[in-house]
Amino acid sequence: MERSTTASGLFCGTRLTSSVVTVVFVHGAMDRGAAFLRCARNLSGVSWIVYDRRGYGRSHGGETPTFDTHLDDLIDVLEEQRQRTDGSLVVVGHSVGGTLALAAAAARPDLVDSLVVHECPIPWMPWSSSRVNTLRDGATEAPDVSAERFMRSIIGDAAWEALPSATRTQRLGEGSVLQSELVSESAPHLFELADVACPVVLGRSTDAPVHRVATTSHLDAQLARSEVMLIENAPHGAHSVRPDDFAQLVNRSCELARADVRHPIHPRSL
């Protein structure tokens, strides 16, 4: 894997091959591109790119990013790859990374040939109202308080407290990025689902909470070309803790990008 930093300050890890398919991974809030590495290394016959979104990990520079900033960064990454290859570009987004992936496909259909969207939020949906209010309330907290509360909610108290002190300090320092991202993401109708024309693999756990089940079902009903794949008994962070199963979602999306045809919609369990 080659490591590099783009002119705009994004830290990237890249494996380029002669493949006609390139996979771009987009992580969620308070995460890192490296969380996808075990999954990416399970893929054969594709090129891939992981990167730290602006303000997270080793990607720095500029003012505190918003959802639109992250979207512009993703489009820049895709444009660079489109200049490099005429092959298929597959975007894999986890959590809010999936929301960004959908937004990129809606804004620039020429850059996205298929998607994997795993348990992403669509904040303007009615069942997300309580979550949106929580996010807005959280923006009035000290950033480090928001960051710690978010991390504890995602990985649990024991895992948070087991992290090395330096890691916890780094995560706490990303609280302002988290607040800006989640509040800007809660704006109404960031994009139209009708504008997403490419095939979409919708991943979720069989243990997903009701709001994630509702969002996945809504996306499956509204997107023009979608299918659902279920990962049995997986936590929200399936991309990092169940990389073999998550790789099957990516492989399926690569198949759809190559074929570019409508496939039957049916849940498949892994």
N, C-alpha and C positions, 0 to 999 in steps of 0.2 A: 504494500500500500504506500502510495506517495502522499506526503503531507505538504500542504502549501497554504498560503494566505493570499486571498484575492486582493486586488487593488482597493476594494472597498472595506477590507478588514475581516472578511469571513475566513475562519479556519476550516480547511477541507481535508478529508482523507479520500483518496481516489485510487481505484483499480481500473485501469483501462485495458481492454483486450481488443481483439479483432471482431468481437461480437457486433451484431446489428442492433442489439438492445442495450440501452443504458438505463440503469435504475438510479433515481435520485431519492434519497431518504430525507424526510423532514420530521424533526422531533417535536414533542409537545412542550408545555410550559415547564420550566425548571429542570430540563433534561439536557442531554448532550447527543451529538451525532454518534459518539462512540457507543451509545446504547444499542445501536443497530449492528455493530460489527459482527457479533456471533451469528446473527441472521445472514448478513451479507456474505460472510465467508462460507455459508452453506449453499450459496447459489453457484451454479456452474453455467458457463457459456454466456455470461453477461458481464458488461462493465458496470461499475457502480460508484456512487459518490455519497459520502456522508459529510455533513457540515454542522458546525455549531451555529445556531441562529444568533443574530446580532444581540449582544448583551449577555449571552450565555457562554460558559466555558472559555474558550480562547478566541472568541470573535468579539472584537471591540471596535470603537470608533463612532463618532457622531453623537447626536442627542439621544435621549432615551427613546427606544424604538416603539412604534405602535403596530397594530395589525397591518396597516398599509405598508409600513417600512419592511416588515417581514415578507409581505407579498412581493414587493418590489425586489427584494433580495433573491427570493426564489425564482422570479422571472429572469433576473440577471443570470443566475446559475443555469437555467434552462436555455437561455439564448446562447450562452457560451458553448453549451453542449450541442445545440443545433448547428452552430457554425462548424463544430468539429466533425459531426456525423450526419448522414442522411437517414440513419436508422431510427428505430422506435425509441421514444423517451417515456419511461414508466415512472410515475411519481408515487411514492409510498409515504403516507402521512399517518402518524400516530397522534391521537387526541387532537389538540388544536393544530398540530401539523397536518391532520386530515382536513380540517376546515380551510387551512391555507392551500392545500392541494386542490380542493374543489374550487376555491376562488381563482387559482391560477388557471385551471382548466376552463373556467367560465370566461376569464378575461382574455386568455391567449390559447384558443383551441389548436392553433398551429404548433404549439410547443409541447402538447401533452397527448400521448397516444393511448394511455390507459392509466388507471389509478388503483391504488389500494388505500382505503380509508378505514381506519380502525378506531371505533368508539370515539368519533369526533363530536364536539359540541356544535349545535346549531342554535345559538342563544335566542334567536327571535321566535322560536317555537313556543307555544303556550306552556308546555310542561317545563320549560327552562326558566320561567319567570322568577321562581324562588332562588335559583342559582344566580341569575343576573343580579338580583337585589343583594345577595350575599357578596358578590364581587364588587358592586358599587360601594357597599358598606365597608368592605375591606380596604378600599382605596383611601379611606380616612385614617387607617392605622399607620403606625410607623412601618416603613418598608420591610425591616427585618422581622417584625412581628407577622406581617402577611406571609413572608417567605417561609418562616418556621411553621406557621399554621397550615399552609398549603402542603409542605413536605410531609408533615405528620399525617395529614389526611390521605396522602397518596401512598406512602410507604409504611406507615404505622409508627407508633411511638418507639417501639423497641429498635427498629431499623434506623430511625433517625438518631437515636441516642447512641447507637453503635458506630455511627460514622466517625471517621477521624476528625479531630478538632479543626484541622485546616480545611477539610471538605465542608464541614458545617459553616465555617466562617465564609467560605466562598459562596455557598448557597444563600446565606443571609444577605450577602452583598448584592445579590441579584433581585432583591425584593422590589426595587423601583421598576425594573424591567417587567417583572411579573405583573405588578399593578397596572402599568400602562397597557400591557398586552391584553389582559383580561377585560379591562374596562373598555378599551377601544374595540375589542371583539364583540362586545355586547351591543354595539350600535345596530339598529334595525336594518335587515336586508343588506348585508355586505355584498351579496351577489345573488343572482337568480339561478336556481337549480336547473331551470329550463335551458340555460346557456351551456350546461355541461353535456357535451355531445359524445365524449369518448366512453368506452366501457369502464365500469367501476366495480371493483370487488370490495364489498362491505364486510369487514371483519368485526366480530364481537365474541365475547365469552358467553358460554351458556350460563354463567353466574353473574352476568352484568346486571346492575341495578335497573330499576324500571325506566328511568329517564334515558338511559343509553339504549335499552331495548326499543323504546318509543322512537328515538331518533333514527336508529338503524332501519326500523320499519318504515318510517316516513321517507327516508332517503330512497329506500328500495321502491317505494310506490311512486315517487316523484321523478327520479332520474330516468332518462330515456333508455339506458343500457346498463343494467346492474344485476348483480347476483350476490347472495349472502353466503358467507362461509363462517361456520361456528368453530370456536376453539373450546374444547371441553374443559370446564373447571379452571379457567385461566384467570389470573388477576388482570387488572387494567394494563399493567406493564408487560403484556405478553411478548412484545417485541424483544425484551431483554431477558425474561425468565423462561420463555418457551420459544426459543429462536427457531428450532426445527419446525414447529407447527406454524409459526409466523412466516417462515420461508415458503410454505406451501401457498399462502395467500399471494406472495410475491410471484412465485412461479406461475400461478394461475393468471395473474394480471399480465405477465409477459406473454403467455399463450394468447390471450385476448388481443394484445397489441399486435402480435404477429398475424393473427387471423383477421382481426378487425371485423368480426361479424357478431350479430346478436345471438346470444346463447340463452337457453332456458333459465328462468329464475327459479332457484330452489336452494334452500339452506343445505349446506353440507357440513357435517361435524368432523373435526379433526381429533 
